[in-house]
Amino acid sequence: MSVNQRIVADLVSNNVSFVTTVPCKQLAGVIELIDKSEEIFHIPSNKEDEGMGLCAGAYMGGKRSAIIMQNTAIGVTINTLATLIQYYHIPLPMLISYRGELGEPVACQVEMAVHTKALLRQLHIPTYHFHHPDDAQELEAILKYCYMSKKPVAILTDASFWKGA
């Protein structure tokens, strides 16, 4: 089973029935599988904070949701995370491509990588960093934790992780 297939299978087995995504080259394979999934309703978002609002609405409507996004937009999501997702105890798994680390070919991605973990730590959001394809084995436990604790969680996935996709 590929990394992309494993991620989608874990979402489905944990009853995630609504996923919103923001385009990213690293995430393209998993986004494609989510779009084809009959068990997951997929809505692409224009912006990450908009996607979080969609996920909150789905949760309030009785659906488990998740967002798939890039770390470069963490800055624009801070208000939504604090005043909507965290305030209302909405469990939100955030599968995040961690752009800007070693091997990053796009220079402008580097600046947000410097701040991503610090911002998530400041918001007290549990953060997991997947470096190797085998790290995907932890996703199921992370999803269970997220929904049990009713907290957002961040799963950072760097370029070396996606080499196994």
Z-matrix of the N, CA and C atoms (Angstrom, degrees):
N
C 1 1.451
C 2 1.535 1 108.00
N 3 1.305 2 117.01 1 132.16
C 4 1.464 3 121.45 2 178.83
C 5 1.527 4 110.56 3 -73.69
N 6 1.319 5 116.49 4 164.69
C 7 1.463 6 121.94 5 176.05
C 8 1.531 7 109.82 6 -57.56
N 9 1.322 8 116.94 7 -45.42
C 10 1.469 9 120.73 8 179.77
C 11 1.525 10 111.01 9 -59.87
N 12 1.311 11 116.84 10 -45.68
C 13 1.468 12 121.25 11 179.37
C 14 1.524 13 110.79 12 -63.29
N 15 1.317 14 116.48 13 -40.41
C 16 1.473 15 121.18 14 -179.92
C 17 1.526 16 110.06 15 -62.25
N 18 1.319 17 117.41 16 -44.39
C 19 1.465 18 121.34 17 -179.58
C 20 1.521 19 110.25 18 -60.62
N 21 1.316 20 117.11 19 -48.32
C 22 1.467 21 120.46 20 -179.14
C 23 1.529 22 110.44 21 -65.05
N 24 1.312 23 117.57 22 -41.69
C 25 1.472 24 120.96 23 178.69
C 26 1.530 25 110.87 24 -61.18
N 27 1.337 26 117.22 25 -41.47
C 28 1.468 27 120.07 26 178.90
C 29 1.527 28 111.46 27 -67.24
N 30 1.329 29 117.37 28 -38.21
C 31 1.467 30 119.56 29 175.85
C 32 1.526 31 110.28 30 -61.47
N 33 1.315 32 116.57 31 -47.49
C 34 1.469 33 121.12 32 -178.76
C 35 1.528 34 110.91 33 -63.54
N 36 1.332 35 117.71 34 -44.71
C 37 1.467 36 120.17 35 -177.79
C 38 1.525 37 112.41 36 -68.11
N 39 1.325 38 117.54 37 -17.23
C 40 1.457 39 122.01 38 176.00
C 41 1.523 40 112.06 39 -102.55
N 42 1.317 41 115.68 40 19.45
C 43 1.471 42 123.10 41 174.24
C 44 1.525 43 114.42 42 61.87
N 45 1.319 44 116.93 43 28.69
C 46 1.466 45 119.73 44 173.38
C 47 1.524 46 106.03 45 -77.86
N 48 1.315 47 115.39 46 115.53
C 49 1.465 48 119.10 47 -174.78
C 50 1.531 49 112.99 48 -115.42
N 51 1.340 50 116.76 49 -0.16
C 52 1.466 51 121.05 50 178.37
C 53 1.523 52 108.44 51 -138.27
N 54 1.318 53 116.76 52 124.98
C 55 1.466 54 121.71 53 177.60
C 56 1.517 55 108.50 54 -134.39
N 57 1.315 56 114.77 55 134.48
C 58 1.448 57 120.27 56 171.90
C 59 1.524 58 107.96 57 -115.03
N 60 1.317 59 115.58 58 147.14
C 61 1.458 60 120.57 59 -175.56
C 62 1.520 61 110.56 60 -135.95
N 63 1.323 62 114.16 61 151.65
C 64 1.456 63 121.65 62 171.48
C 65 1.529 64 105.25 63 -119.56
N 66 1.315 65 118.77 64 133.22
C 67 1.467 66 120.93 65 -172.90
C 68 1.527 67 114.27 66 -55.80
N 69 1.331 68 114.57 67 142.59
C 70 1.454 69 123.35 68 175.00
C 71 1.516 70 107.39 69 -160.90
N 72 1.317 71 116.11 70 135.07
C 73 1.462 72 120.69 71 -178.58
C 74 1.529 73 111.50 72 -58.95
N 75 1.337 74 117.73 73 -42.84
C 76 1.462 75 120.55 74 -179.87
C 77 1.521 76 112.05 75 -64.17
N 78 1.304 77 117.76 76 -32.64
C 79 1.463 78 122.68 77 -175.54
C 80 1.524 79 113.41 78 -92.65
N 81 1.303 80 117.77 79 0.04
C 82 1.471 81 122.03 80 -172.32
C 83 1.527 82 112.92 81 -56.47
N 84 1.325 83 118.06 82 -40.64
C 85 1.464 84 120.65 83 -178.16
C 86 1.516 85 112.91 84 -65.33
N 87 1.329 86 116.89 85 -44.61
C 88 1.466 87 119.66 86 179.86
C 89 1.530 88 110.04 87 -70.53
N 90 1.324 89 117.39 88 -36.49
C 91 1.471 90 120.36 89 177.94
C 92 1.525 91 109.96 90 -62.86
N 93 1.306 92 117.31 91 -41.54
C 94 1.467 93 121.28 92 178.70
C 95 1.533 94 111.25 93 -61.37
N 96 1.323 95 117.11 94 -42.98
C 97 1.469 96 120.27 95 179.23
C 98 1.529 97 111.76 96 -68.06
N 99 1.319 98 116.87 97 -37.70
C 100 1.467 99 120.08 98 177.20
C 101 1.517 100 109.64 99 -64.16
N 102 1.318 101 116.68 100 -41.43
C 103 1.460 102 120.63 101 179.80
C 104 1.526 103 111.88 102 -62.83
N 105 1.324 104 116.91 103 -31.56
C 106 1.466 105 121.33 104 179.93
C 107 1.523 106 113.22 105 -86.09
N 108 1.324 107 117.58 106 -13.79
C 109 1.459 108 121.50 107 -175.90
C 110 1.530 109 111.25 108 -67.92
N 111 1.301 110 115.78 109 134.34
C 112 1.466 111 120.64 110 176.70
C 113 1.523 112 111.47 111 -82.45
N 114 1.341 113 117.33 112 -17.63
C 115 1.462 114 121.68 113 -178.07
C 116 1.523 115 113.12 114 -89.15
N 117 1.332 116 116.82 115 -14.87
C 118 1.464 117 121.09 116 -175.62
C 119 1.521 118 109.61 117 -119.04
N 120 1.334 119 115.41 118 127.98
C 121 1.460 120 121.41 119 173.07
C 122 1.523 121 106.68 120 -85.68
N 123 1.329 122 117.11 121 119.36
C 124 1.456 123 122.76 122 -174.60
C 125 1.520 124 110.65 123 -110.68
N 126 1.325 125 115.12 124 126.44
C 127 1.459 126 121.45 125 174.84
C 128 1.528 127 107.98 126 -124.78
N 129 1.323 128 119.27 127 113.65
C 130 1.464 129 120.00 128 173.79
C 131 1.533 130 109.91 129 -66.83
N 132 1.319 131 116.22 130 144.76
C 133 1.469 132 121.88 131 178.78
C 134 1.519 133 109.65 132 -112.97
N 135 1.314 134 115.23 133 152.55
C 136 1.462 135 120.29 134 174.76
C 137 1.525 136 111.42 135 -79.18
N 138 1.328 137 115.98 136 -35.10
C 139 1.460 138 121.85 137 -177.56
C 140 1.520 139 109.05 138 -139.65
N 141 1.322 140 116.18 139 153.29
C 142 1.458 141 121.48 140 -176.55
C 143 1.531 142 112.84 141 -65.30
N 144 1.322 143 118.24 142 -40.38
C 145 1.462 144 118.90 143 179.39
C 146 1.532 145 111.07 144 -66.72
N 147 1.308 146 116.78 145 -34.83
C 148 1.471 147 121.26 146 173.89
C 149 1.529 148 109.72 147 -62.16
N 150 1.317 149 116.42 148 -44.04
C 151 1.464 150 121.21 149 178.53
C 152 1.511 151 112.43 150 -61.03
N 153 1.330 152 117.03 151 -38.60
C 154 1.461 153 120.50 152 177.83
C 155 1.524 154 110.74 153 -64.57
N 156 1.317 155 116.62 154 -36.98
C 157 1.467 156 120.45 155 175.71
C 158 1.519 157 111.24 156 -63.48
N 159 1.333 158 116.96 157 -41.16
C 160 1.464 159 120.82 158 176.40
C 161 1.524 160 110.93 159 -62.25
N 162 1.328 161 116.41 160 -42.05
C 163 1.467 162 120.66 161 179.16
C 164 1.530 163 111.17 162 -64.78
N 165 1.329 164 116.83 163 -39.29
C 166 1.461 165 120.54 164 177.54
C 167 1.525 166 110.24 165 -62.68
N 168 1.321 167 117.09 166 -44.06
C 169 1.461 168 120.59 167 178.06
C 170 1.522 169 111.99 168 -62.30
N 171 1.329 170 116.53 169 -41.90
C 172 1.466 171 120.08 170 177.93
C 173 1.521 172 110.41 171 -62.81
N 174 1.326 173 117.09 172 -42.29
C 175 1.467 174 120.75 173 178.94
C 176 1.530 175 110.86 174 -62.53
N 177 1.327 176 116.14 175 -44.48
C 178 1.468 177 119.65 176 179.77
C 179 1.519 178 111.34 177 -66.34
N 180 1.328 179 116.38 178 -21.28
C 181 1.465 180 121.47 179 175.58
C 182 1.524 181 112.82 180 -90.66
N 183 1.326 182 117.19 181 8.31
C 184 1.458 183 120.63 182 174.69
C 185 1.524 184 115.76 183 94.76
N 186 1.330 185 118.05 184 9.99
C 187 1.467 186 121.43 185 -178.71
C 188 1.527 187 110.48 186 -106.07
N 189 1.313 188 116.08 187 145.56
C 190 1.464 189 120.46 188 169.51
C 191 1.512 190 106.98 189 -83.97
N 192 1.329 191 115.17 190 134.94
C 193 1.464 192 119.45 191 -175.40
C 194 1.521 193 110.99 192 -129.46
N 195 1.331 194 114.94 193 167.89
C 196 1.460 195 122.94 194 175.87
C 197 1.520 196 107.96 195 -152.82
N 198 1.336 197 115.16 196 157.94
C 199 1.456 198 120.63 197 175.76
C 200 1.521 199 108.69 198 -124.37
N 201 1.317 200 115.28 199 142.94
C 202 1.454 201 122.51 200 177.07
C 203 1.524 202 106.46 201 -121.23
N 204 1.355 203 115.76 202 123.21
C 205 1.462 204 120.61 203 -168.43
C 206 1.525 205 111.52 204 -155.81
N 207 1.332 206 116.73 205 176.45
C 208 1.466 207 123.59 206 174.17
C 209 1.522 208 110.34 207 -97.87
N 210 1.321 209 116.30 208 152.17
C 211 1.468 210 120.01 209 176.35
C 212 1.527 211 112.41 210 -68.52
N 213 1.307 212 117.97 211 -19.94
C 214 1.462 213 119.76 212 -177.63
C 215 1.522 214 112.72 213 -64.12
N 216 1.323 215 118.00 214 -12.11
C 217 1.464 216 120.72 215 179.49
C 218 1.524 217 112.71 216 -106.44
N 219 1.316 218 118.24 217 7.77
C 220 1.467 219 119.89 218 179.31
C 221 1.524 220 110.42 219 -55.09
N 222 1.317 221 116.85 220 -40.51
C 223 1.459 222 120.36 221 -178.85
C 224 1.517 223 113.80 222 -56.93
N 225 1.322 224 117.54 223 -40.43
C 226 1.468 225 119.94 224 -177.74
C 227 1.526 226 112.26 225 -78.96
N 228 1.330 227 117.92 226 -8.34
C 229 1.465 228 120.04 227 -178.34
C 230 1.521 229 113.10 228 -99.41
N 231 1.315 230 118.52 229 -4.77
C 232 1.471 231 120.88 230 -173.12
C 233 1.523 232 112.06 231 -57.74
N 234 1.311 233 118.48 232 -47.58
C 235 1.463 234 120.44 233 -179.65
C 236 1.526 235 111.08 234 -61.99
N 237 1.318 236 117.25 235 -43.37
C 238 1.471 237 120.93 236 179.98
C 239 1.522 238 110.53 237 -65.52
N 240 1.323 239 117.37 238 -41.57
C 241 1.461 240 120.19 239 178.35
C 242 1.530 241 111.41 240 -61.27
N 243 1.338 242 116.73 241 -46.32
C 244 1.465 243 120.32 242 -175.18
C 245 1.525 244 113.19 243 -74.98
N 246 1.335 245 117.50 244 -45.07
C 247 1.466 246 119.52 245 -170.94
C 248 1.521 247 114.58 246 -94.08
N 249 1.319 248 117.72 247 -10.20
C 250 1.459 249 120.63 248 178.05
C 251 1.528 250 110.26 249 -120.21
N 252 1.308 251 117.10 250 -65.26
C 253 1.462 252 121.08 251 -173.31
C 254 1.528 253 111.50 252 -63.55
N 255 1.323 254 117.94 253 -52.52
C 256 1.456 255 120.09 254 -178.41
C 257 1.530 256 112.07 255 -74.37
N 258 1.305 257 118.23 256 -42.93
C 259 1.458 258 121.31 257 -177.15
C 260 1.526 259 111.60 258 -59.00
N 261 1.324 260 116.67 259 -41.04
C 262 1.469 261 120.55 260 -178.54
C 263 1.531 262 113.18 261 -95.52
N 264 1.337 263 117.36 262 11.38
C 265 1.475 264 122.71 263 175.71
C 266 1.525 265 111.43 264 55.10
N 267 1.306 266 115.17 265 50.54
C 268 1.462 267 121.16 266 -179.96
C 269 1.530 268 109.00 267 -93.78
N 270 1.321 269 116.89 268 118.26
C 271 1.461 270 118.58 269 177.02
C 272 1.530 271 109.14 270 -70.50
N 273 1.318 272 115.92 271 124.46
C 274 1.459 273 119.13 272 -177.74
C 275 1.520 274 110.56 273 -140.47
N 276 1.339 275 117.25 274 100.98
C 277 1.455 276 118.63 275 171.78
C 278 1.529 277 109.19 276 -71.88
N 279 1.328 278 115.17 277 130.36
C 280 1.455 279 121.49 278 179.30
C 281 1.523 280 107.43 279 -117.27
N 282 1.323 281 116.44 280 105.81
C 283 1.459 282 121.28 281 174.76
C 284 1.524 283 106.00 282 -86.18
N 285 1.338 284 116.09 283 114.51
C 286 1.456 285 120.74 284 -167.74
C 287 1.525 286 110.55 285 -123.67
N 288 1.330 287 116.09 286 122.72
C 289 1.459 288 118.00 287 172.72
C 290 1.525 289 107.06 288 -72.54
N 291 1.322 290 115.15 289 126.20
C 292 1.464 291 121.67 290 -176.08
C 293 1.513 292 108.54 291 -94.84
N 294 1.315 293 114.98 292 86.20
C 295 1.461 294 122.30 293 -177.74
C 296 1.523 295 109.88 294 -84.16
N 297 1.334 296 115.92 295 148.82
C 298 1.456 297 121.09 296 173.29
C 299 1.514 298 115.55 297 104.92
N 300 1.318 299 117.51 298 5.70
C 301 1.465 300 119.89 299 178.42
C 302 1.523 301 110.35 300 -95.01
N 303 1.317 302 116.50 301 -168.97
C 304 1.459 303 121.61 302 -179.76
C 305 1.521 304 110.53 303 -51.76
N 306 1.305 305 115.60 304 133.91
C 307 1.454 306 120.90 305 179.84
C 308 1.518 307 114.08 306 88.52
N 309 1.316 308 117.96 307 -1.76
C 310 1.471 309 121.59 308 179.29
C 311 1.526 310 109.44 309 -68.45
N 312 1.339 311 118.23 310 124.22
C 313 1.458 312 119.95 311 -179.47
C 314 1.537 313 114.35 312 -86.16
N 315 1.336 314 117.85 313 -11.74
C 316 1.461 315 121.70 314 -175.55
C 317 1.528 316 109.23 315 -108.72
N 318 1.316 317 116.76 316 110.67
C 319 1.464 318 122.27 317 -172.41
C 320 1.533 319 113.39 318 -58.82
N 321 1.322 320 118.11 319 -38.18
C 322 1.468 321 119.68 320 -176.26
C 323 1.530 322 112.60 321 -67.28
N 324 1.323 323 118.05 322 -15.80
C 325 1.465 324 121.17 323 178.84
C 326 1.527 325 111.97 324 -73.85
N 327 1.327 326 117.01 325 -21.97
C 328 1.464 327 121.85 326 -172.43
C 329 1.531 328 112.33 327 -64.14
N 330 1.302 329 118.86 328 -41.24
C 331 1.465 330 120.82 329 -174.29
C 332 1.525 331 112.94 330 -59.80
N 333 1.311 332 118.43 331 -42.30
C 334 1.465 333 118.74 332 -178.77
C 335 1.520 334 111.37 333 -72.20
N 336 1.316 335 117.67 334 -29.34
C 337 1.469 336 119.94 335 177.42
C 338 1.535 337 110.13 336 -61.29
N 339 1.319 338 116.72 337 -33.72
C 340 1.460 339 121.34 338 179.00
C 341 1.525 340 110.79 339 -62.66
N 342 1.332 341 117.74 340 -30.63
C 343 1.467 342 122.22 341 -173.04
C 344 1.525 343 114.62 342 -104.65
N 345 1.311 344 118.65 343 -17.24
C 346 1.467 345 121.68 344 -171.45
C 347 1.525 346 113.56 345 -53.83
N 348 1.310 347 117.42 346 -57.27
C 349 1.471 348 120.33 347 -175.83
C 350 1.530 349 112.02 348 -63.83
N 351 1.326 350 117.00 349 -37.63
C 352 1.467 351 120.42 350 179.08
C 353 1.530 352 110.92 351 -64.55
N 354 1.328 353 117.07 352 -41.15
C 355 1.467 354 120.00 353 178.77
C 356 1.520 355 111.65 354 -65.30
N 357 1.327 356 116.60 355 -43.47
C 358 1.464 357 120.16 356 177.98
C 359 1.533 358 110.85 357 -64.00
N 360 1.326 359 116.83 358 -40.16
C 361 1.469 360 121.37 359 178.03
C 362 1.530 361 110.03 360 -63.91
N 363 1.331 362 117.17 361 -41.88
C 364 1.468 363 121.29 362 179.60
C 365 1.533 364 110.92 363 -61.67
N 366 1.312 365 116.40 364 -33.71
C 367 1.469 366 121.34 365 178.79
C 368 1.531 367 112.20 366 -84.88
N 369 1.333 368 117.30 367 -0.46
C 370 1.478 369 122.89 368 -178.78
C 371 1.524 370 112.04 369 59.55
N 372 1.318 371 115.84 370 39.07
C 373 1.466 372 121.25 371 178.21
C 374 1.526 373 108.12 372 -96.04
N 375 1.336 374 117.36 373 119.30
C 376 1.465 375 119.61 374 176.61
C 377 1.532 376 109.50 375 -55.35
N 378 1.326 377 115.21 376 131.80
C 379 1.463 378 120.92 377 -173.92
C 380 1.519 379 110.11 378 -128.99
N 381 1.313 380 115.26 379 132.17
C 382 1.463 381 123.07 380 179.27
C 383 1.522 382 107.00 381 -122.52
N 384 1.329 383 116.29 382 139.40
C 385 1.461 384 120.45 383 -176.30
C 386 1.523 385 109.02 384 -118.40
N 387 1.316 386 116.50 385 114.82
C 388 1.459 387 122.10 386 178.71
C 389 1.527 388 108.96 387 -93.85
N 390 1.338 389 115.30 388 118.32
C 391 1.464 390 121.94 389 179.00
C 392 1.527 391 112.01 390 -104.14
N 393 1.322 392 116.10 391 -34.30
C 394 1.461 393 122.15 392 -173.34
C 395 1.521 394 109.70 393 -120.23
N 396 1.313 395 118.55 394 148.92
C 397 1.464 396 121.14 395 -179.92
C 398 1.532 397 113.27 396 -52.40
N 399 1.331 398 118.15 397 -34.22
C 400 1.465 399 120.77 398 178.98
C 401 1.521 400 112.73 399 -64.60
N 402 1.331 401 117.98 400 -20.67
C 403 1.464 402 121.05 401 178.90
C 404 1.527 403 111.65 402 -62.13
N 405 1.321 404 117.46 403 -21.40
C 406 1.470 405 121.14 404 179.35
C 407 1.527 406 111.53 405 -61.08
N 408 1.321 407 117.59 406 -18.90
C 409 1.469 408 120.87 407 177.76
C 410 1.532 409 111.41 408 -62.90
N 411 1.326 410 117.49 409 -21.28
C 412 1.466 411 122.06 410 -179.93
C 413 1.528 412 112.84 411 -81.24
N 414 1.327 413 117.88 412 -14.16
C 415 1.462 414 120.56 413 -172.43
C 416 1.519 415 112.58 414 -59.10
N 417 1.299 416 118.07 415 -43.48
C 418 1.470 417 119.88 416 -178.03
C 419 1.534 418 111.12 417 -58.43
N 420 1.329 419 117.90 418 -45.75
C 421 1.467 420 121.05 419 179.00
C 422 1.529 421 110.99 420 -64.40
N 423 1.320 422 117.31 421 -37.65
C 424 1.469 423 121.35 422 178.73
C 425 1.527 424 110.28 423 -64.94
N 426 1.327 425 116.97 424 -42.57
C 427 1.467 426 120.41 425 177.90
C 428 1.526 427 111.00 426 -62.57
N 429 1.308 428 117.09 427 -44.33
C 430 1.471 429 120.56 428 178.83
C 431 1.525 430 110.30 429 -60.40
N 432 1.342 431 116.59 430 -43.40
C 433 1.461 432 121.27 431 177.95
C 434 1.523 433 111.07 432 -61.21
N 435 1.303 434 116.94 433 -45.46
C 436 1.463 435 122.50 434 -179.16
C 437 1.525 436 111.50 435 -56.84
N 438 1.327 437 116.53 436 -49.25
C 439 1.467 438 120.20 437 -176.82
C 440 1.521 439 112.08 438 -74.51
N 441 1.336 440 117.79 439 -32.25
C 442 1.455 441 120.79 440 177.18
C 443 1.527 442 110.65 441 -68.22
N 444 1.333 443 116.83 442 -43.84
C 445 1.466 444 121.06 443 -174.79
C 446 1.523 445 113.45 444 -85.11
N 447 1.318 446 116.63 445 -12.88
C 448 1.468 447 122.15 446 -176.89
C 449 1.524 448 111.32 447 56.12
N 450 1.345 449 114.13 448 48.34
C 451 1.457 450 121.71 449 179.09
C 452 1.525 451 109.35 450 -129.94
N 453 1.320 452 116.67 451 153.22
C 454 1.465 453 118.11 452 169.88
C 455 1.522 454 109.17 453 -72.31
N 456 1.297 455 116.43 454 148.74
C 457 1.467 456 121.98 455 172.36
C 458 1.518 457 107.88 456 -132.54
N 459 1.331 458 115.07 457 147.88
C 460 1.461 459 121.09 458 178.35
C 461 1.522 460 108.95 459 -111.63
N 462 1.313 461 116.03 460 128.65
C 463 1.456 462 122.27 461 174.32
C 464 1.520 463 105.98 462 -114.55
N 465 1.332 464 116.01 463 103.45
C 466 1.458 465 121.47 464 -179.56
C 467 1.522 466 108.64 465 -85.92
N 468 1.311 467 115.93 466 130.09
C 469 1.469 468 121.15 467 -178.36
C 470 1.522 469 108.35 468 -124.26
N 471 1.324 470 115.92 469 114.40
C 472 1.464 471 118.04 470 -176.82
C 473 1.521 472 111.18 471 -91.62
N 474 1.313 473 116.23 472 177.65
C 475 1.463 474 121.85 473 -174.92
C 476 1.525 475 112.30 474 -59.69
N 477 1.332 476 117.89 475 -35.82
C 478 1.467 477 119.94 476 179.98
C 479 1.525 478 110.90 477 -66.48
N 480 1.313 479 118.07 478 -32.50
C 481 1.471 480 121.30 479 176.23
C 482 1.526 481 110.85 480 -63.15
N 483 1.315 482 117.07 481 -44.31
C 484 1.467 483 120.88 482 -175.23
C 485 1.524 484 113.29 483 -75.30
N 486 1.319 485 118.00 484 -10.54
C 487 1.459 486 119.52 485 175.85
C 488 1.523 487 110.89 486 -63.09
N 489 1.328 488 116.89 487 -21.88
C 490 1.455 489 121.23 488 179.02
C 491 1.514 490 113.31 489 -90.15
N 492 1.321 491 116.60 490 1.35
C 493 1.467 492 119.65 491 -178.47
C 494 1.494 493 109.36 492 -69.54
